[in-house]
């Protein structure tokens, strides 16, 4: 299914908790005015759900649904109050069933609703008996959501122009309660039996295979699905649609299917083959069979995030699952492969073993992100994904360097705070610290540890420390020996990979990386016979693993400095390689000069240049040549490489991705040989009414040139409306957003926000693209301010979409006037957004931009002037 914090965060957390505590102590009132019997945001732990029977009947004409939820529960202490979640559901009846000596009795329950916490209280006439099984039965109704969470409406247009409706679910993190009353916290795992009522023209799918379909009335069928394994509520899924599917079997007999709209099912072959290959890889790697009989992957026309790991029924944006052989690019193929890998990794990390609470979300997302690279490097070696891994680490370091960052594992309570956890720190930093640990322990030792973790906690919930405890006593090879619970190696061993752990435990080391934010600045210097290693940090220290490349000697230090005698290292590293080196801080370009190929480096450079130019442009007109001349200088620097690019789809994935970025950069920066070539392609494509097959890797550059002409812009928008290729539509969206016509950009903002022709899921990307456009950024910022109340209705507070929009429209600002604008606007929002983490991030980022400009602007101006004279 879409992109962290410090002293400001601490203040924010304290104030939020204080607010919650003060409001809790005021005796919450139910919606009918009576006292609500529970004050906390988290549910009580003494009522335990065991099994759900769900019956759902959705009407795709009236866009409503009815349901009955039966929940088998037990109580661990006597209580007459049952607290659970319900959000925007109209409950008509609730009863409590219990089995007596001779018969099953049913008693009515009083229902109280507390919308502020999305909770209901069911009041029984007498206390529940400890250990006795009870069944709660709740009848309710609701409207299909318009906002891509919970049980929501989605639509698509056939190639004949007919609009069709379907209903799908997206429950993570806290939206299962929008589809059925439930104990909607990850630790309340249970089994689920799902029944869906539908019209015969529709198809229903859920987590488990269909067992049978029965006719309940004329024109109404009821599908019964097999009982799920024990799992959390946010993993439940069901879809009612007219999708078509294709299927294959894995070697172990798991049926893998892709579901999509009929007009696009021919684009599902690549994802199907990829899913089968990856599922087989994970079964082998984790040494735990996939526990379900089937794995469906469904492409949903309306989908806010990139994908979702529902157990047995993973869901995706169409653009993240469907590959058009004629129009999808190398980048598209890479993205599909990595996303499918991510969601299938979740079937073990997240589904089989689930974090106890959302503060440890990284146990799900960090692992899935990490496993993308582990799996795809083996299953699809031609993609060379290992070349891109460190780039992900450098990406998140820029964010993690902010005071407004947050620890990988951090306290959260309410839904908005939980949604904010789905950020780059949880995903990318989580993956990077796991990679660091694997490099330190060795790949085999690390693998043994995570297999032990998965086996021990299958169908259970875990905390941070459970993972580290599973890594203890793991030794990488047979001649390793356990010492005080850790691995050590015989110093006389003939193996080159000898260990010096000296009592270090994994938990101590990794807690410094997961329980505190930021990262250390490491400095390595050589003085005489000694190598000095120092970490610089304002307030924290880290336990830092050091691995020498040649002989894999493994050291660690947790103090501010460490000295190692050179003679102990000189057999491993040439002295010439022991040079002063800094990990990149904010403002430095993090380029990995060791592992990344030239293609990846240049690809990264192109992206960084966009950032630099947009920052300068956002500084205002006073920047003058400092904004304009870098473009000419950069093109001069790269002109030979640009000129040597073929306008084809030939080469490796890295070469193709570099070609796409280079040609786009050259065309957008008006390098005439590129512009002329793109104009010729665009004319041919337009004259053929868009039916000419363009090389997919150069299509973005062609569209970027064609869109600058008003007639070309209009033609692209018309083709957008009729295209069945999500890849092509994404390229057109990007091109429309880089127009230099302010009227076109304003129209695009308003049209995409309506969500009819351009789906609302695309709006955050369009707003962000216009926000990075030197002509459009004032329009994007103004639109965000004027439509904030509507935005937080469509995209919830704390969501990654809202974060993307806030950052995308403001983080490139670099003047004090803009900083004051941003502060004033967000402070005025109060509970509607002033407390958001992304707001603190963007304010801090703008401040950093200002300091960067103050320090470097004049130097750059002088340097560019001298270069300009040389160029002339």
Secondary structure as GFF3:
##gff-version 3
##sequence-region A 1 872
A	DSSP	alpha_helix	7	24	.	.	.	ID=ss1
A	DSSP	beta_strand	47	59	.	.	.	ID=ss2
A	DSSP	beta_strand	64	75	.	.	.	ID=ss3
A	DSSP	beta_strand	79	85	.	.	.	ID=ss4
A	DSSP	beta_strand	90	99	.	.	.	ID=ss5
A	DSSP	beta_strand	104	108	.	.	.	ID=ss6
A	DSSP	beta_strand	110	114	.	.	.	ID=ss7
A	DSSP	three_ten_helix	115	117	.	.	.	ID=ss8
A	DSSP	beta_strand	119	128	.	.	.	ID=ss9
A	DSSP	beta_strand	134	143	.	.	.	ID=ss10
A	DSSP	beta_strand	150	157	.	.	.	ID=ss11
A	DSSP	beta_strand	163	170	.	.	.	ID=ss12
A	DSSP	three_ten_helix	176	178	.	.	.	ID=ss13
A	DSSP	beta_strand	191	198	.	.	.	ID=ss14
A	DSSP	beta_strand	203	206	.	.	.	ID=ss15
A	DSSP	beta_strand	210	217	.	.	.	ID=ss16
A	DSSP	beta_strand	220	225	.	.	.	ID=ss17
A	DSSP	three_ten_helix	233	235	.	.	.	ID=ss18
A	DSSP	beta_strand	238	241	.	.	.	ID=ss19
A	DSSP	beta_strand	244	249	.	.	.	ID=ss20
A	DSSP	beta_strand	255	260	.	.	.	ID=ss21
A	DSSP	three_ten_helix	262	267	.	.	.	ID=ss22
A	DSSP	alpha_helix	269	286	.	.	.	ID=ss23
A	DSSP	beta_strand	294	300	.	.	.	ID=ss24
A	DSSP	beta_strand	307	308	.	.	.	ID=ss25
A	DSSP	beta_strand	313	317	.	.	.	ID=ss26
A	DSSP	alpha_helix	318	321	.	.	.	ID=ss27
A	DSSP	alpha_helix	330	346	.	.	.	ID=ss28
A	DSSP	beta_strand	353	355	.	.	.	ID=ss29
A	DSSP	three_ten_helix	358	360	.	.	.	ID=ss30
A	DSSP	alpha_helix	362	379	.	.	.	ID=ss31
A	DSSP	three_ten_helix	381	383	.	.	.	ID=ss32
A	DSSP	three_ten_helix	385	388	.	.	.	ID=ss33
A	DSSP	alpha_helix	389	400	.	.	.	ID=ss34
A	DSSP	alpha_helix	415	420	.	.	.	ID=ss35
A	DSSP	alpha_helix	424	424	.	.	.	ID=ss36
A	DSSP	pi_helix	425	429	.	.	.	ID=ss37
A	DSSP	alpha_helix	430	441	.	.	.	ID=ss38
A	DSSP	alpha_helix	443	456	.	.	.	ID=ss39
A	DSSP	beta_strand	460	462	.	.	.	ID=ss40
A	DSSP	alpha_helix	464	471	.	.	.	ID=ss41
A	DSSP	beta_strand	480	483	.	.	.	ID=ss42
A	DSSP	beta_strand	486	489	.	.	.	ID=ss43
A	DSSP	alpha_helix	506	514	.	.	.	ID=ss44
A	DSSP	beta_strand	521	527	.	.	.	ID=ss45
A	DSSP	beta_strand	530	536	.	.	.	ID=ss46
A	DSSP	beta_strand	544	547	.	.	.	ID=ss47
A	DSSP	beta_strand	554	557	.	.	.	ID=ss48
A	DSSP	beta_strand	561	565	.	.	.	ID=ss49
A	DSSP	three_ten_helix	566	568	.	.	.	ID=ss50
A	DSSP	three_ten_helix	575	577	.	.	.	ID=ss51
A	DSSP	alpha_helix	598	618	.	.	.	ID=ss52
A	DSSP	three_ten_helix	621	623	.	.	.	ID=ss53
A	DSSP	alpha_helix	625	643	.	.	.	ID=ss54
A	DSSP	alpha_helix	653	668	.	.	.	ID=ss55
A	DSSP	alpha_helix	672	687	.	.	.	ID=ss56
A	DSSP	alpha_helix	699	706	.	.	.	ID=ss57
A	DSSP	alpha_helix	710	722	.	.	.	ID=ss58
A	DSSP	alpha_helix	726	737	.	.	.	ID=ss59
A	DSSP	alpha_helix	742	754	.	.	.	ID=ss60
A	DSSP	three_ten_helix	760	762	.	.	.	ID=ss61
A	DSSP	alpha_helix	763	772	.	.	.	ID=ss62
A	DSSP	alpha_helix	777	786	.	.	.	ID=ss63
A	DSSP	alpha_helix	788	794	.	.	.	ID=ss64
A	DSSP	alpha_helix	800	810	.	.	.	ID=ss65
A	DSSP	alpha_helix	816	829	.	.	.	ID=ss66
A	DSSP	three_ten_helix	830	832	.	.	.	ID=ss67
A	DSSP	alpha_helix	837	871	.	.	.	ID=ss68
###
